[in-house]
Amino acid sequence: MSLTGIRILDLTRLLPGAFCTMLLADMGADVVKIEEPGTGDYMRWTPPLIGGQSALFNALNRNKRSVTLNLKTDEGRDLLLKLVDTAAVLLEGNRPGVMDRLGVGWDVLHARNPKLVMASITGYGQDGPFANRAGHDINYTATAGVLGLNGAAGGPPVPLSVQVADIGGGGQQAAVSILGALVGVQRGGEGRWLDVSMTDGAVGWLALAFAQAGEGEDVRRGAQRLSGRYACYRVYACKGGGFYSVGALEPKFWAALCGALGKPELMELQFVEGVQQELAHREMESVFATRTRDEWGPVLAPLDACCEPVLDLDEVANHPQIAARRVLQAGARLPAPRLGEHTEEVLAEVGVNAARLEKLRKAGVV
């Protein structure tokens, strides 16, 4: 596997860091979670629980090992530094300044291992007036402008069901940045400290919206090309409560759809504005309301016109494309670890024998 032999120390809690290191672990990296004795990653205890451990934690922490270390003790910090000697990456998710106060900030780690890549995931970044401000995904997407664009025209912003800032701006962006930094190290460079802001990452997802706004286009909520402005790119309610997605942006797809629905007069209204576009919307809504979602399947599937039923979560696994690609069959070499499950194993790799480990346990270091 592409990252086999690369050790990553993960000091983070909750979603962003765990998602990042899951991606890297799936590529073969040896991810060692460094957790506080007794409590560990807070996500471990988030319901629903399976065998006393969170199903959410299990979903994000396959292929990792868990070590408990009390970094507020001298011995705990010393053991972390020994692990740093063996690592290529250290990922942390504390507020700015916490690592320095613990005595294991960037200057200390870089001096110890000049090739180490350190990535710090925070809500707003290491500097700026919001650097130490508390927040969650809804706040970061609100600040980035992502939340404000989500929802129907004239209605309130609607929280996204997938955490764009946590996963996209935090987890994925951190993983991409780490991989780039590792390439630099392999080419002979030194390690780097990566400042990963979830808000910055979410802003990056608005590249097209900012480009459109810069050219004078209307990018208000529900008014963008891909958020309900045109009848050819919308979600339509069907009879009985189901929904169908229509993404017929190209004229050939729109023409095929209008023909199949018995509405050829709408072909010329694809990108008109104002009253005529509202007419196209109403006509499409009325047509889709005549059949159930499943009844539309045989009509629309053969068209190749970018129309698909909107699936509920419990339907996804059985969708023929999802099943064929085995998307939900996690590639777990190791199951998600129990808290501290690999403490003895990992610390033995840096010279801690059984007798010393017992003393460390009694002292509350591990």
PLY file of the C-alpha trace (Angstrom):
ply
format ascii 1.0
element vertex 366
property float x
property float y
property float z
element edge 365
property int vertex1
property int vertex2
end_header
0.00 0.00 0.00
1.19 3.49 -0.80
1.76 4.67 2.80
3.06 1.43 4.29
5.91 2.15 6.69
4.81 5.73 7.44
3.86 6.30 11.06
1.31 8.97 11.93
0.63 10.08 15.50
-2.95 11.26 15.89
-3.60 13.43 18.96
-7.00 14.65 17.78
-10.51 14.00 19.07
-13.89 13.82 17.35
-14.54 14.04 13.61
-12.03 16.08 11.52
-8.78 14.48 12.65
-10.26 11.00 12.80
-11.53 11.30 9.23
-8.15 12.56 8.07
-6.18 9.71 9.64
-8.77 7.16 8.50
-8.00 8.16 4.91
-4.27 7.82 5.56
-4.66 4.55 7.46
-6.68 3.11 4.59
-3.66 3.86 2.38
-1.47 1.75 4.67
-0.12 4.28 7.18
0.54 3.10 10.73
-1.79 5.47 12.58
-1.29 5.56 16.34
-4.00 7.37 18.28
-2.57 9.09 21.34
-5.40 9.36 23.86
-5.86 10.58 27.40
-5.97 7.74 29.94
-9.44 6.96 31.22
-11.45 9.10 28.79
-9.77 9.04 25.40
-11.42 10.42 22.29
-14.81 11.83 23.29
-16.38 10.21 20.26
-15.79 6.80 21.85
-18.78 7.42 24.11
-21.21 9.02 21.64
-24.39 6.93 21.14
-25.25 4.55 19.63
-22.90 2.20 21.45
-21.91 -1.26 20.26
-20.28 -3.39 22.93
-19.65 -0.30 25.02
-18.01 1.69 22.23
-19.53 4.20 19.82
-20.55 3.06 16.36
-19.51 6.53 15.16
-16.03 6.08 16.61
-15.76 2.64 15.03
-16.71 4.04 11.63
-13.83 6.54 11.66
-11.06 4.65 13.39
-10.47 1.39 11.56
-6.87 0.41 10.81
-5.51 2.40 13.78
-3.81 1.55 17.05
-4.57 3.25 20.40
-2.04 4.30 23.03
-2.90 6.17 26.22
-0.50 8.91 27.34
-0.97 11.65 29.90
0.76 14.56 28.21
0.43 16.67 31.36
3.13 14.54 32.97
6.85 14.70 32.25
7.03 10.99 31.50
4.04 11.19 29.18
5.66 13.99 27.19
8.96 12.10 27.08
7.23 9.03 25.68
5.47 11.14 23.06
8.85 12.54 21.99
10.22 9.01 21.67
7.31 8.19 19.40
7.96 11.39 17.45
11.44 10.04 16.71
9.78 7.18 14.83
7.03 9.17 13.13
6.61 10.97 9.82
3.50 12.94 10.81
1.89 14.28 13.97
-1.71 15.52 13.78
-3.30 17.58 16.55
-6.56 19.44 16.98
-6.09 21.64 20.03
-6.72 25.36 20.16
-3.71 27.49 19.19
-1.00 27.53 21.87
-2.03 24.36 23.70
0.78 22.23 22.28
3.33 24.84 23.32
1.90 24.96 26.84
2.22 21.18 27.03
5.87 21.47 26.05
5.46 19.66 22.73
4.89 22.53 20.31
6.29 22.83 16.81
9.70 24.19 17.81
10.30 21.27 20.18
9.04 18.64 17.76
10.92 20.07 14.77
14.16 20.17 16.73
13.58 16.58 17.77
12.70 15.31 14.28
13.44 17.79 11.45
11.65 15.57 8.94
8.40 15.49 10.91
5.28 16.94 9.34
2.97 18.46 11.95
-0.61 19.33 11.03
-2.82 21.40 13.32
-6.56 21.32 12.60
-8.49 24.19 14.14
-11.77 25.93 13.49
-10.38 29.28 12.38
-6.61 28.81 12.04
-3.55 29.65 14.13
-3.93 33.42 13.85
-6.54 36.12 13.30
-9.16 37.53 15.69
-11.15 34.26 15.79
-8.15 31.96 16.34
-9.15 31.00 19.90
-12.90 31.11 19.37
-14.93 27.98 20.06
-17.08 26.57 17.28
-18.53 23.62 15.43
-19.23 22.81 11.80
-22.40 24.92 11.68
-20.42 27.95 12.87
-17.54 27.45 10.45
-19.87 27.02 7.47
-21.81 30.07 8.62
-18.64 32.17 8.74
-17.41 30.79 5.40
-20.65 31.69 3.60
-21.50 28.08 2.82
-24.47 27.86 5.18
-25.94 31.09 3.88
-26.22 29.63 0.39
-27.96 26.43 1.47
-31.74 26.39 1.32
-34.61 27.56 -0.80
-34.97 31.07 -2.18
-36.85 33.24 0.30
-36.43 30.72 3.11
-33.93 30.46 5.97
-30.48 28.88 5.64
-30.68 25.11 6.19
-27.89 23.27 8.05
-26.12 20.82 5.78
-26.57 17.12 6.59
-22.90 16.44 5.82
-20.24 18.36 7.74
-18.54 20.36 4.98
-16.15 22.21 7.29
-15.30 19.26 9.54
-14.85 16.67 6.79
-14.01 18.74 3.72
-12.25 21.75 5.20
-10.72 19.84 8.09
-10.32 16.11 7.42
-9.80 15.97 3.66
-7.84 19.21 3.45
-5.50 18.04 6.20
-4.96 14.70 4.45
-4.15 16.38 1.13
-1.79 18.85 2.82
-0.03 16.06 4.71
0.47 14.03 1.54
1.94 17.07 -0.21
4.27 17.77 2.69
5.43 14.14 2.76
6.33 14.37 -0.93
8.45 17.42 -0.07
10.25 15.51 2.67
10.88 12.55 0.35
12.45 14.99 -2.11
14.96 16.06 0.52
13.14 18.91 2.25
12.50 19.37 5.94
9.22 18.79 7.72
6.58 21.49 7.84
3.94 22.76 10.21
0.58 22.77 8.43
-2.03 25.26 9.64
-5.35 23.66 8.64
-8.38 25.89 9.25
-11.79 24.30 8.79
-13.26 27.70 7.96
-10.57 28.37 5.35
-11.26 24.98 3.84
-14.99 25.64 3.64
-14.32 29.00 1.96
-12.25 27.12 -0.63
-15.33 25.12 -1.59
-16.94 28.37 -2.73
-14.48 29.01 -5.55
-17.19 28.89 -8.23
-19.62 31.00 -6.22
-17.02 33.72 -5.70
-16.14 33.63 -9.40
-19.80 34.04 -10.33
-20.30 36.86 -7.86
-17.20 38.58 -9.20
-18.79 38.66 -12.64
-22.01 40.13 -11.33
-24.14 36.99 -11.18
-26.82 36.53 -8.52
-25.53 34.03 -5.96
-28.19 34.43 -3.32
-29.64 31.40 -1.57
-31.70 29.37 -4.02
-30.75 31.60 -6.96
-27.63 29.87 -8.27
-27.57 27.72 -11.36
-27.11 24.59 -9.28
-29.34 25.47 -6.34
-32.82 25.80 -7.79
-32.64 28.77 -10.13
-33.58 26.75 -13.20
-36.20 24.06 -13.68
-33.62 21.84 -15.38
-31.59 21.44 -12.17
-33.87 20.85 -9.22
-35.45 18.29 -6.92
-39.12 17.53 -7.58
-41.71 16.09 -5.24
-43.46 12.99 -6.51
-46.84 11.52 -5.68
-46.81 9.80 -2.29
-43.89 11.72 -0.78
-40.84 10.62 -2.76
-38.50 12.91 -4.68
-36.63 12.90 -7.99
-33.43 14.76 -8.82
-33.17 16.44 -12.21
-29.76 17.57 -13.44
-30.55 18.12 -17.12
-28.15 21.05 -17.62
-27.09 20.24 -21.16
-29.73 21.18 -23.77
-29.83 17.63 -25.17
-30.70 16.22 -21.75
-33.34 18.87 -21.11
-34.89 18.27 -24.54
-35.04 14.52 -23.90
-36.64 15.05 -20.51
-39.25 17.51 -21.78
-40.14 15.11 -24.58
-40.50 12.16 -22.22
-42.72 14.19 -19.90
-44.95 15.33 -22.73
-43.86 18.95 -22.33
-41.96 19.82 -25.53
-43.00 23.46 -25.14
-40.64 23.77 -22.16
-37.51 23.03 -24.22
-37.02 26.68 -25.13
-37.51 27.84 -21.54
-34.46 26.07 -20.12
-32.45 29.17 -19.15
-34.99 31.96 -19.42
-35.53 34.17 -16.40
-38.46 35.67 -14.57
-42.07 34.71 -15.19
-41.25 32.18 -17.90
-38.81 30.32 -15.67
-41.43 30.25 -12.94
-43.82 28.75 -15.47
-41.30 26.01 -16.30
-40.92 25.26 -12.59
-44.65 24.95 -12.03
-45.16 22.78 -15.09
-42.39 20.40 -14.02
-43.73 20.25 -10.48
-47.20 19.39 -11.68
-45.94 16.62 -13.96
-43.75 14.96 -11.32
-46.63 15.05 -8.86
-48.66 12.70 -11.08
-46.58 9.57 -10.30
-44.69 8.10 -7.39
-40.93 8.16 -7.30
-40.71 4.47 -8.15
-43.20 4.84 -10.99
-40.99 7.48 -12.58
-38.02 5.09 -12.62
-39.01 3.08 -15.74
-39.89 6.32 -17.54
-36.75 8.30 -16.80
-34.00 5.70 -16.41
-33.80 4.85 -20.16
-33.46 8.54 -21.13
-29.85 9.07 -20.08
-30.92 12.60 -19.14
-29.33 12.98 -15.67
-32.40 12.09 -13.62
-32.17 9.89 -10.52
-34.46 9.12 -7.58
-33.55 10.71 -4.26
-32.68 7.82 -1.95
-33.26 7.69 1.77
-30.28 6.56 3.83
-31.66 3.06 4.37
-31.90 2.55 0.60
-28.31 3.44 -0.27
-26.62 0.13 0.53
-28.91 -1.81 -1.80
-28.61 0.54 -4.75
-27.11 -1.56 -7.58
-24.28 0.91 -8.28
-23.31 1.33 -4.63
-23.46 -2.43 -4.09
-21.45 -3.19 -7.23
-18.69 -0.80 -6.18
-18.67 -2.21 -2.60
-18.56 1.37 -1.33
-19.85 0.50 2.12
-17.60 -2.50 2.63
-14.89 -0.90 4.75
-11.36 -2.08 4.03
-10.51 -2.76 7.64
-7.21 -4.47 8.27
-7.76 -3.68 11.95
-11.04 -2.94 13.73
-11.38 0.35 15.59
-9.22 -0.02 18.73
-10.35 -0.09 22.31
-8.97 2.71 24.45
-5.29 2.01 25.06
-5.50 -1.39 23.41
-2.06 -1.10 21.82
-0.24 0.83 24.55
2.02 -2.08 25.49
2.67 -3.01 21.86
3.53 0.48 20.62
5.59 1.57 23.64
7.57 -1.66 23.42
8.62 -0.45 19.96
10.36 2.51 21.64
11.99 0.48 24.40
9.41 0.38 27.21
9.48 -3.04 28.85
6.72 -4.68 30.88
8.14 -3.65 34.27
8.36 0.03 33.31
4.94 -0.07 31.72
3.43 -1.28 35.00
5.07 1.63 36.86
3.74 4.06 34.25
0.22 2.67 34.68
0.36 3.02 38.44
1.56 6.62 38.07
-1.31 7.47 35.70
1.04 8.20 32.79
-0.57 5.61 30.47
0 1
1 2
2 3
3 4
4 5
5 6
6 7
7 8
8 9
9 10
10 11
11 12
12 13
13 14
14 15
15 16
16 17
17 18
18 19
19 20
20 21
21 22
22 23
23 24
24 25
25 26
26 27
27 28
28 29
29 30
30 31
31 32
32 33
33 34
34 35
35 36
36 37
37 38
38 39
39 40
40 41
41 42
42 43
43 44
44 45
45 46
46 47
47 48
48 49
49 50
50 51
51 52
52 53
53 54
54 55
55 56
56 57
57 58
58 59
59 60
60 61
61 62
62 63
63 64
64 65
65 66
66 67
67 68
68 69
69 70
70 71
71 72
72 73
73 74
74 75
75 76
76 77
77 78
78 79
79 80
80 81
81 82
82 83
83 84
84 85
85 86
86 87
87 88
88 89
89 90
90 91
91 92
92 93
93 94
94 95
95 96
96 97
97 98
98 99
99 100
100 101
101 102
102 103
103 104
104 105
105 106
106 107
107 108
108 109
109 110
110 111
111 112
112 113
113 114
114 115
115 116
116 117
117 118
118 119
119 120
120 121
121 122
122 123
123 124
124 125
125 126
126 127
127 128
128 129
129 130
130 131
131 132
132 133
133 134
134 135
135 136
136 137
137 138
138 139
139 140
140 141
141 142
142 143
143 144
144 145
145 146
146 147
147 148
148 149
149 150
150 151
151 152
152 153
153 154
154 155
155 156
156 157
157 158
158 159
159 160
160 161
161 162
162 163
163 164
164 165
165 166
166 167
167 168
168 169
169 170
170 171
171 172
172 173
173 174
174 175
175 176
176 177
177 178
178 179
179 180
180 181
181 182
182 183
183 184
184 185
185 186
186 187
187 188
188 189
189 190
190 191
191 192
192 193
193 194
194 195
195 196
196 197
197 198
198 199
199 200
200 201
201 202
202 203
203 204
204 205
205 206
206 207
207 208
208 209
209 210
210 211
211 212
212 213
213 214
214 215
215 216
216 217
217 218
218 219
219 220
220 221
221 222
222 223
223 224
224 225
225 226
226 227
227 228
228 229
229 230
230 231
231 232
232 233
233 234
234 235
235 236
236 237
237 238
238 239
239 240
240 241
241 242
242 243
243 244
244 245
245 246
246 247
247 248
248 249
249 250
250 251
251 252
252 253
253 254
254 255
255 256
256 257
257 258
258 259
259 260
260 261
261 262
262 263
263 264
264 265
265 266
266 267
267 268
268 269
269 270
270 271
271 272
272 273
273 274
274 275
275 276
276 277
277 278
278 279
279 280
280 281
281 282
282 283
283 284
284 285
285 286
286 287
287 288
288 289
289 290
290 291
291 292
292 293
293 294
294 295
295 296
296 297
297 298
298 299
299 300
300 301
301 302
302 303
303 304
304 305
305 306
306 307
307 308
308 309
309 310
310 311
311 312
312 313
313 314
314 315
315 316
316 317
317 318
318 319
319 320
320 321
321 322
322 323
323 324
324 325
325 326
326 327
327 328
328 329
329 330
330 331
331 332
332 333
333 334
334 335
335 336
336 337
337 338
338 339
339 340
340 341
341 342
342 343
343 344
344 345
345 346
346 347
347 348
348 349
349 350
350 351
351 352
352 353
353 354
354 355
355 356
356 357
357 358
358 359
359 360
360 361
361 362
362 363
363 364
364 365
